[in-house]
Structure formats: C-alpha cells, structure tokens
Amino acid sequence: MRSVRDGSTRISDEGAVMDPERRGRVIAPRSSANPQGEERARTAKPLDIPKRLVWNAWRLVRANGGAAGVDEESIDLFERDLRNNLYRVWNRMSSGSYFPPPVREVLIPKKSGGQRPLGIPTVADRIAQAVVKLQFEPEVEPHFHEDSYGYRPGRSAHQAISVTRQRCWWHDWVLEFDIRGLFDNIDHQRLMKAVRHHTTCKWVRLYIERWLTAPVQQENGELRSRDRGTPQGGVVSPLLANLFLHYAFDRWMGRHFPGLPFCRYADDGLIHCRSLRQARYVQERLAQRLQECGLELHPDKTKVVYCKDVHRQQEHECIQFDFLGYTFRPRRSKDRHGRLFTNFTPAIAPAAAQALRQEVRGWRLQLKSDKSIEDLSRMFNPVISGWVRYYCRFHPSAFYRVAAHINRALARWAMRKFKTLRGRQRQARAWVTRFARQRPSLFAHWRLTSAVAAR
C-alpha cells in the first residue's frame, strides 16, 4: 500500500486517511466498529469518487487559502480534525447525499465604482468543488480556444498581453469589450447542456447542478435563491464561466468571423479589426449574440480603439485601452539603432498604479519605527516582488513612479526611526538611495535600476 505524505497526515491508494503517529495503521471512522463491513460499504457507494482526489483537492484549497464561509470555519480550524472532515466530504459525495451549504455573500468595491458580489463557500464546499474541478477540467480543457487565457492551466495574463501587443502592430483597430455581470447572469440550462456534452461522469453533472442552485446568504443573514449565475469566488465557477463563453463567444467568433483574431480573459476581451466600419459591425453583432445568451455588453467599457503610432496617423476619439492592468497607447520608444519613434505598446495602467500607491499608504510604514529595515523587507518585499514581476514585464520604466512612492514611504519611516534624520526629508531620501545601492536585494524595486531613487 503506497501513500502520499503531506505534513502530518497521509492518504493511502485505497483512500483511507492514515496517521504517521500510529505507524501506518489505517484509521477507521469513529462510527465504524467493523472494518470488513466498512470495506464492503466503500465498494457499495453509488458514486465512485477516489479518496486520493479528495486529498488532492484539500491540498489545492489549503494552498489557495481564503476566508471562512457561512459556518465560520477557517482552514486552520478545518485542519484540526482533518481526518474526519475529509472523510465526511468523501462519504457524502460518494453516497450522493452531499448538498452544498449557502454561499456567504461579500460585497467588495469596484475600482470603477459600485460593488461586486463575491460568493465565499465553506472550506468543505471548496474541497468538494475542487474534487469536481480536478475531474472535469481535464475533460473540457482540450476543447477550449487557444485565445482564451483566463483561469486556465499553463496560460497567463502576460501571454494574453504579449499576443495583444503583437496584434495591435498588425491591425489598426481594436474592439474592446466587457461582459456586464458574467458570473451573475450565466443561464443554467445552457450551461448544463454544455456540461453534459463534455462529460459522462454522473457525479460531476449532479454536483455542478446543485452548486448552480445553492442559495446565497446575504450580509444581513437572509437567504436568496438563485436561478441564474454561478458565485464569483467558487472554485469551480471560473471553469464553468469559461465553458459558457466557449460556446457563447469563442465558437461563435470562429464561425462568423474566422479571419478576425481575438483575445479573451474571462469576461474581458479584444477583437482586432481591419477598419473602423468592420469594428462597429462586429460590435453590433456581438451585442446581439450575447443578448441571445442572456448576457450584455458593458456600455461604458466597450469601445472601438485606433492603434495610433508612427505609421498610423489618423485622428480618432479613442487611441488607448486598458487590459489586465496595462494601458495600451502610443508611447515614445527606441528601435534597435537607438532612434526614437512612436509605438503602440502596453505599460502599467494609471488606475493600477494608483491602487498600488494607495496600498503602500495603507502599510503606514512611518508608524513602524520599532521595526528594522530587514523586518520591513520580510513583511512587504514579497508583495513588491509580485508587483515587479507582473507590471515590469512590459515597459518597466512606467513602474518607476510606484517605486519612487515606496522609497518616499521608506524615507518617512527613516525619519521616525533615526534621530539624526528627524525633520530632514532630503537627507532621509538620500539615506534610502544610499542604502538601496548598498543592499539592492532587500526590496525588489531596488533592483530595477539606480534611476529609481527616492526623490
């Protein structure tokens, strides 16, 4: 009997959870006093769900983290009785008696204004959803379009940005579109038709249908039933949204506009066109298509953009667009010979840069004078490293203002930390610049270039 180790618990090939402190003995559920009868009960389960799949699902949920659901049970609390909790999930799913609990609704503010409802399942429900995703994703993933990048294994936002940059050089016009409330308006009947088309696994079909109709617990405690949509925040929801749009948009584009390249990341997308007239026609047809599927284009986030550069000098009301935190617009660039020219390229969006600066203000570094510079590095450098990796892939000099803002926050910290720098802003910024040159590995933005000095 082989086993997979992880921390203090492991699971056998047959799926029984094992405890290393008991030297490999299989731990039977507390309610069972007859191991042979238990084994017969396992083989008699109406739904064949491997225990190893439940274990792998738990590892994914634990790695992703997340808040507690309606039962207020956190991941740490769930792990205290991991053996019985995982067995309970498997037992109920295998017997067909698992019914998803209500999803806790949390309203989060949007950058553009308003609020976005986020559904938070319980930890056990996230594990159950991960079990279905691990089973269903390999079946449906090969059928997805190559220009769909959102929430797919082996594909990233950087890939979508890179291919969009190249296509903007080749095509003069771009139709930028956004689908309003995608996760809240997915038609259940059409979605289940697609699910049944791609899998014959009856328990995958069963539990997806139950999740779609699980109620939502609002912030005031009231339960609201759902007849459309899938909660944004569920483990399996992005996969279901991709499947729905695969037929609502990707396949439709291939049939009606096979010569027009597009790039879609979840509900945000771009269609590259050859003329303004063609772009407006595609926009009209797309609006009709989404309306047929129960969706609609966002009126404020859908527009036609002209990719203006040194070779394309027409006048148009819109010559830039935002996509995945980057702004595509005409910028001054250098060719391989060092000559300046106007190029249509992406860089960190002003709205994204403002959000990063706002987060740095929320750190309140000036109030952490009891910490050393090494302590601050351990606390915040992982976050800064993520920003640098994402926003400095294209046109990294646009990130310098964010880097300078971080340095100014560090200078305010130094003014509170050291008596010799109190009230001396210029000397404090010079201290940060000097320290950045001596130990550039402390903060990721210090390694960008010496031009990012506190100023």
C-alpha positions as CSV (number, residue, x, y, z in Angstrom):
1,M,0.0,0.0,0.0
2,R,1.6,3.2,-1.2
3,S,0.8,6.6,0.3
4,V,1.1,10.3,-0.3
5,R,2.7,12.3,2.5
6,D,1.8,15.9,3.3
7,G,2.5,17.4,6.7
8,S,1.3,15.1,9.5
9,T,-1.4,13.2,7.5
10,R,-1.3,11.0,4.5
11,I,-3.8,9.1,2.4
12,S,-3.4,5.6,1.0
13,D,-4.1,4.4,-2.6
14,E,-7.3,2.9,-1.4
15,G,-8.1,6.4,0.0
16,A,-8.2,5.7,3.8
17,V,-6.6,8.6,5.7
18,M,-3.6,7.4,7.7
19,D,-1.8,8.9,10.7
20,P,2.1,8.5,10.9
21,E,1.9,8.6,14.7
22,R,0.1,5.2,14.6
23,R,2.8,3.7,12.4
24,G,0.8,3.5,9.2
25,R,-2.3,1.9,10.5
26,V,-5.5,2.7,8.7
27,I,-7.7,4.9,10.7
28,A,-11.3,3.8,10.5
29,P,-14.1,6.4,11.0
30,R,-15.2,6.7,14.6
31,S,-18.7,5.4,13.7
32,S,-17.5,2.1,12.3
33,A,-16.7,-0.8,14.5
34,N,-16.4,-3.4,11.7
35,P,-13.5,-2.9,9.3
36,Q,-14.7,-5.6,6.9
37,G,-18.2,-4.1,6.8
38,E,-16.7,-0.7,6.2
39,E,-14.8,-2.1,3.2
40,R,-17.9,-3.6,1.8
41,A,-19.7,-0.2,2.3
42,R,-17.0,1.6,0.4
43,T,-17.4,-0.7,-2.6
44,A,-21.1,-0.3,-2.4
45,K,-21.1,3.5,-2.8
46,P,-23.3,4.6,-5.6
47,L,-20.7,7.2,-6.9
48,D,-17.2,6.2,-7.4
49,I,-15.1,9.1,-6.2
50,P,-11.4,8.2,-5.3
51,K,-10.3,9.3,-1.9
52,R,-7.0,10.5,-3.4
53,L,-9.0,13.0,-5.4
54,V,-10.4,14.4,-2.2
55,W,-6.9,14.6,-0.7
56,N,-5.5,16.5,-3.8
57,A,-8.5,18.8,-3.6
58,W,-7.7,19.6,0.0
59,R,-4.1,20.4,-0.8
60,L,-5.2,22.9,-3.5
61,V,-7.7,24.6,-1.1
62,R,-5.1,24.9,1.6
63,A,-2.6,26.4,-0.8
64,N,-5.0,29.0,-2.0
65,G,-6.2,30.0,1.4
66,G,-9.3,32.1,1.7
67,A,-11.9,33.3,4.3
68,A,-14.4,31.2,6.2
69,G,-17.9,30.6,4.8
70,V,-21.3,30.7,6.5
71,D,-20.2,28.1,9.1
72,E,-17.3,30.5,10.2
73,E,-14.9,27.5,9.9
74,S,-11.4,28.6,8.8
75,I,-8.9,26.5,7.1
76,D,-6.9,26.1,10.3
77,L,-9.9,25.1,12.2
78,F,-10.9,22.5,9.5
79,E,-7.3,21.1,9.6
80,R,-7.6,20.4,13.4
81,D,-9.8,17.4,12.6
82,L,-8.6,16.8,9.1
83,R,-9.0,13.1,9.1
84,N,-12.7,13.1,9.9
85,N,-13.5,16.2,7.9
86,L,-12.0,14.8,4.7
87,Y,-13.7,11.5,5.3
88,R,-17.1,13.3,5.8
89,V,-16.7,15.2,2.5
90,W,-15.8,12.0,0.6
91,N,-18.5,9.9,2.3
92,R,-21.3,12.4,1.5
93,M,-20.1,13.0,-2.1
94,S,-19.7,9.2,-2.8
95,S,-23.2,8.4,-1.4
96,G,-24.8,11.3,-3.4
97,S,-26.1,12.9,-0.2
98,Y,-23.8,16.0,-0.4
99,F,-25.8,19.2,-0.7
100,P,-23.9,22.5,-0.9
101,P,-24.5,24.9,2.0
102,P,-25.4,28.5,1.3
103,V,-22.7,30.7,-0.1
104,R,-21.7,33.7,2.0
105,E,-22.0,36.9,0.0
106,V,-19.5,39.7,0.5
107,L,-19.7,43.0,-1.4
108,I,-16.4,44.4,-2.5
109,P,-15.9,47.8,-4.0
110,K,-15.1,48.1,-7.7
111,K,-12.3,50.4,-9.0
112,S,-14.8,51.9,-11.4
113,G,-17.4,52.4,-8.7
114,G,-20.2,50.3,-7.3
115,Q,-19.9,46.9,-5.6
116,R,-19.2,43.4,-6.8
117,P,-20.8,40.5,-5.0
118,L,-18.3,37.8,-4.1
119,G,-19.5,34.4,-3.0
120,I,-17.4,32.6,-0.4
121,P,-18.2,28.9,0.1
122,T,-17.3,27.0,3.2
123,V,-14.0,25.2,3.4
124,A,-15.6,21.8,3.0
125,D,-17.6,23.1,0.0
126,R,-14.4,24.4,-1.6
127,I,-12.9,21.0,-1.3
128,A,-15.9,19.4,-2.9
129,Q,-15.8,21.9,-5.7
130,A,-12.1,21.2,-6.2
131,V,-12.8,17.5,-6.4
132,V,-15.3,18.2,-9.3
133,K,-12.8,20.6,-10.9
134,L,-10.0,18.1,-10.8
135,Q,-12.2,15.5,-12.5
136,F,-13.9,17.8,-15.0
137,E,-11.1,20.2,-16.1
138,P,-9.0,17.6,-18.0
139,E,-12.1,16.6,-20.0
140,V,-13.1,20.1,-21.1
141,E,-9.7,21.9,-21.2
142,P,-8.6,20.4,-24.6
143,H,-11.7,21.8,-26.3
144,F,-11.2,25.5,-25.2
145,H,-10.0,28.0,-27.8
146,E,-6.3,28.9,-27.9
147,D,-7.0,32.6,-27.5
148,S,-8.9,32.1,-24.2
149,Y,-6.4,32.8,-21.4
150,G,-8.3,33.4,-18.2
151,Y,-8.2,30.8,-15.3
152,R,-6.6,28.1,-17.5
153,P,-3.6,25.9,-16.6
154,G,-0.5,26.8,-18.4
155,R,-1.8,30.2,-19.6
156,S,-1.2,33.6,-18.0
157,A,-2.2,37.2,-18.3
158,H,1.3,38.0,-19.6
159,Q,0.7,35.7,-22.6
160,A,-2.5,37.5,-23.3
161,I,-0.8,40.9,-23.1
162,S,2.1,39.8,-25.3
163,V,-0.1,38.4,-28.1
164,T,-2.3,41.5,-27.9
165,R,0.7,43.8,-28.3
166,Q,1.8,42.0,-31.5
167,R,-1.7,42.0,-33.0
168,C,-2.0,45.7,-32.3
169,W,1.0,46.2,-34.5
170,W,-0.6,44.2,-37.3
171,H,-4.2,45.5,-37.1
172,D,-5.3,49.2,-37.0
173,W,-8.4,48.8,-34.9
174,V,-9.4,47.1,-31.7
175,L,-12.9,46.4,-30.3
176,E,-12.5,46.3,-26.5
177,F,-15.5,44.7,-24.8
178,D,-16.5,43.7,-21.3
179,I,-19.4,41.5,-20.4
180,R,-21.5,43.0,-17.6
181,G,-22.1,40.7,-14.7
182,L,-21.0,37.5,-16.3
183,F,-20.9,35.3,-13.2
184,D,-24.3,36.6,-12.1
185,N,-26.1,36.0,-15.4
186,I,-25.0,32.7,-16.7
187,D,-28.0,30.7,-18.0
188,H,-28.2,27.4,-16.0
189,Q,-30.0,25.5,-18.7
190,R,-27.4,26.3,-21.4
191,L,-24.5,25.7,-19.1
192,M,-25.8,22.3,-18.0
193,K,-26.3,21.4,-21.7
194,A,-22.6,22.1,-22.3
195,V,-21.6,20.2,-19.2
196,R,-23.5,17.1,-20.3
197,H,-21.9,17.4,-23.7
198,H,-18.4,17.2,-22.3
199,T,-18.6,14.6,-19.5
200,T,-20.5,11.4,-18.9
201,C,-19.5,11.4,-15.2
202,K,-22.8,11.4,-13.4
203,W,-21.4,12.8,-10.1
204,V,-19.8,15.7,-11.9
205,R,-23.1,16.6,-13.5
206,L,-25.0,16.1,-10.3
207,Y,-22.9,18.4,-8.1
208,I,-22.4,21.1,-10.7
209,E,-26.2,21.4,-11.0
210,R,-26.5,21.5,-7.2
211,W,-23.9,24.3,-6.9
212,L,-25.6,26.4,-9.5
213,T,-28.8,26.4,-7.4
214,A,-27.3,26.7,-4.0
215,P,-28.7,29.7,-2.1
216,V,-26.8,32.9,-1.2
217,Q,-26.6,34.2,2.4
218,Q,-26.6,38.0,2.2
219,E,-24.8,40.2,4.7
220,N,-28.0,40.7,6.7
221,G,-28.3,36.9,7.1
222,E,-31.2,36.5,4.7
223,L,-31.1,33.6,2.1
224,R,-31.6,34.4,-1.6
225,S,-32.3,31.7,-4.1
226,R,-30.6,31.7,-7.5
227,D,-31.9,30.7,-10.9
228,R,-29.0,32.2,-12.9
229,G,-25.3,32.7,-12.5
230,T,-22.6,31.0,-10.6
231,P,-21.0,32.6,-7.5
232,Q,-17.9,34.6,-8.2
233,G,-15.4,33.2,-5.7
234,G,-16.2,29.5,-6.1
235,V,-13.5,27.0,-7.0
236,V,-15.4,25.6,-10.0
237,S,-17.0,28.9,-11.1
238,P,-14.2,30.2,-13.4
239,L,-14.1,26.8,-15.2
240,L,-17.9,27.0,-15.7
241,A,-17.7,30.6,-16.9
242,N,-15.1,29.6,-19.5
243,L,-17.2,26.7,-20.7
244,F,-20.2,29.0,-21.1
245,L,-18.3,31.6,-23.0
246,H,-16.6,29.0,-25.1
247,Y,-19.9,28.5,-26.8
248,A,-21.4,31.9,-26.4
249,F,-18.4,33.7,-27.8
250,D,-15.3,31.7,-28.8
251,R,-17.0,29.2,-31.1
252,W,-19.4,31.9,-32.4
253,M,-16.4,34.1,-33.4
254,G,-14.8,31.1,-35.2
255,R,-18.0,30.5,-37.3
256,H,-18.9,34.1,-38.1
257,F,-15.6,36.0,-38.1
258,P,-12.9,33.4,-38.7
259,G,-10.4,36.0,-40.1
260,L,-10.5,38.2,-37.0
261,P,-8.1,37.4,-34.2
262,F,-9.4,37.9,-30.6
263,C,-8.1,37.5,-27.1
264,R,-10.4,36.8,-24.2
265,Y,-9.5,36.7,-20.5
266,A,-12.7,35.6,-18.6
267,D,-15.3,38.4,-19.3
268,D,-12.8,40.9,-20.8
269,G,-11.9,40.6,-24.4
270,L,-10.4,42.3,-27.5
271,I,-11.2,41.8,-31.2
272,H,-8.7,43.1,-33.8
273,C,-10.3,44.5,-36.9
274,R,-9.1,46.0,-40.2
275,S,-11.3,49.0,-40.4
276,L,-13.5,51.2,-38.2
277,R,-16.6,50.1,-40.2
278,Q,-15.7,46.5,-39.5
279,A,-15.2,47.1,-35.8
280,R,-18.6,48.8,-35.4
281,Y,-20.3,46.0,-37.3
282,V,-18.6,43.3,-35.1
283,Q,-19.7,45.3,-32.0
284,E,-23.3,45.3,-33.2
285,R,-23.3,41.6,-34.0
286,L,-21.6,40.7,-30.7
287,A,-24.2,42.6,-28.7
288,Q,-26.9,40.7,-30.4
289,R,-25.2,37.4,-29.8
290,L,-24.7,38.0,-26.1
291,Q,-28.3,39.1,-25.8
292,E,-29.3,35.7,-27.2
293,C,-27.3,34.0,-24.5
294,G,-28.7,36.1,-21.7
295,L,-25.7,38.5,-21.4
296,E,-25.0,42.1,-22.4
297,L,-22.0,44.2,-23.2
298,H,-21.0,46.8,-20.6
299,P,-21.8,50.2,-22.3
300,D,-19.0,52.1,-20.6
301,K,-16.3,49.5,-21.0
302,T,-17.0,48.6,-24.6
303,K,-15.4,50.8,-27.3
304,V,-13.5,50.9,-30.6
305,V,-9.9,52.0,-30.3
306,Y,-7.5,53.2,-33.0
307,C,-3.9,51.8,-32.7
308,K,-2.1,55.0,-33.5
309,D,1.7,55.0,-34.0
310,V,4.4,56.4,-36.2
311,H,2.9,54.8,-39.3
312,R,-0.8,55.2,-38.4
313,Q,-1.6,58.9,-38.1
314,Q,-5.4,59.0,-38.5
315,E,-7.5,61.0,-36.0
316,H,-9.9,59.1,-33.7
317,E,-11.6,59.9,-30.4
318,C,-10.1,56.9,-28.6
319,I,-6.5,55.8,-29.1
320,Q,-5.9,53.8,-25.9
321,F,-7.5,51.0,-23.9
322,D,-6.9,49.1,-20.6
323,F,-6.4,45.3,-20.5
324,L,-5.4,43.2,-17.5
325,G,-3.9,46.2,-15.6
326,Y,-2.0,47.5,-18.6
327,T,-2.7,50.5,-20.7
328,F,-2.1,50.2,-24.5
329,R,-1.4,53.6,-26.1
330,P,1.1,55.4,-28.3
331,R,4.4,55.7,-26.4
332,R,7.9,57.0,-27.2
333,S,10.2,54.0,-27.8
334,K,13.6,53.3,-29.2
335,D,14.4,51.0,-32.1
336,R,17.5,48.7,-32.2
337,H,19.6,51.5,-33.5
338,G,18.7,53.9,-30.7
339,R,16.3,56.1,-32.7
340,L,13.2,57.4,-31.1
341,F,9.8,56.6,-32.6
342,T,6.1,56.4,-31.6
343,N,5.0,52.8,-30.8
344,F,1.7,51.4,-29.7
345,T,2.7,49.4,-26.5
346,P,1.4,48.4,-23.1
347,A,2.6,49.7,-19.7
348,I,1.1,49.7,-16.2
349,A,-2.3,51.4,-16.2
350,P,-2.6,54.7,-14.2
351,A,-5.5,53.2,-12.3
352,A,-3.4,50.1,-11.3
353,A,-0.5,52.4,-10.3
354,Q,-2.8,54.5,-8.2
355,A,-4.2,51.3,-6.5
356,L,-0.6,50.2,-5.7
357,R,0.3,53.6,-4.2
358,Q,-2.9,53.5,-2.1
359,E,-1.9,50.1,-0.8
360,V,1.5,51.4,0.2
361,R,-0.1,54.2,2.1
362,G,-2.2,51.6,3.9
363,W,1.0,50.0,5.2
364,R,1.7,53.1,7.3
365,L,5.4,52.5,7.4
366,Q,6.1,55.7,9.3
367,L,4.3,54.1,12.3
368,K,6.6,51.0,12.3
369,S,9.7,52.7,13.7
370,D,10.1,49.8,16.0
371,K,11.0,47.6,13.0
372,S,14.3,47.3,11.3
373,I,14.8,47.7,7.6
374,E,15.2,43.9,7.4
375,D,11.9,43.4,9.2
376,L,10.2,45.7,6.7
377,S,11.8,43.7,3.9
378,R,10.4,40.4,5.2
379,M,6.9,42.0,5.7
380,F,6.5,43.8,2.4
381,N,9.0,42.6,-0.1
382,P,7.0,39.5,-1.2
383,V,4.2,41.9,-2.2
384,I,6.5,44.3,-4.0
385,S,8.2,41.3,-5.8
386,G,4.8,40.3,-7.1
387,W,4.1,43.8,-8.4
388,V,7.5,44.0,-10.1
389,R,7.1,40.6,-11.8
390,Y,3.7,41.5,-13.1
391,Y,3.9,45.1,-14.1
392,C,7.5,45.3,-15.2
393,R,7.3,42.7,-17.9
394,F,6.4,45.4,-20.5
395,H,7.7,49.0,-20.5
396,P,9.1,48.7,-16.9
397,S,10.0,52.4,-16.7
398,A,6.3,53.2,-16.2
399,F,6.6,51.4,-12.8
400,Y,9.3,53.9,-11.6
401,R,6.7,56.3,-10.1
402,V,5.3,53.5,-7.9
403,A,8.9,52.5,-6.9
404,A,9.7,56.1,-6.0
405,H,6.5,56.3,-3.9
406,I,7.6,53.2,-2.0
407,N,11.0,54.9,-1.4
408,R,9.3,58.0,-0.1
409,A,7.4,55.9,2.4
410,L,10.7,54.3,3.5
411,A,12.2,57.8,3.9
412,R,9.3,58.7,6.2
413,W,10.0,55.6,8.2
414,A,13.7,56.5,8.4
415,M,12.8,60.0,9.7
416,R,10.8,58.4,12.6
417,K,13.4,55.7,13.1
418,F,16.6,57.7,13.4
419,K,17.0,60.9,15.4
420,T,19.6,62.2,13.0
421,L,17.1,62.2,10.2
422,R,14.1,63.7,12.0
423,G,12.6,66.6,10.2
424,R,15.2,66.2,7.4
425,Q,13.3,64.9,4.4
426,R,16.1,65.4,1.8
427,Q,18.6,63.6,4.0
428,A,16.2,60.7,4.6
429,R,15.6,60.2,0.9
430,A,19.3,60.3,0.3
431,W,19.7,57.7,3.0
432,V,17.2,55.4,1.3
433,T,19.0,55.9,-2.1
434,R,22.4,55.1,-0.5
435,F,21.0,52.0,1.3
436,A,19.4,50.8,-1.9
437,R,22.7,50.8,-3.7
438,Q,24.4,49.0,-0.8
439,R,21.8,46.3,-0.4
440,P,19.6,46.1,-3.5
441,S,18.3,42.7,-2.6
442,L,16.2,43.9,0.3
443,F,13.4,45.2,-1.9
444,A,12.6,44.1,-5.4
445,H,12.1,47.6,-6.8
446,W,15.6,48.5,-5.7
447,R,17.0,46.0,-8.3
448,L,15.2,47.7,-11.2
449,T,17.6,50.5,-11.9
450,S,19.6,53.1,-10.0
451,A,17.3,55.7,-11.6
452,V,14.6,54.7,-9.1
453,A,16.0,56.8,-6.3
454,A,14.0,58.5,-3.6
455,R,13.0,61.9,-4.8
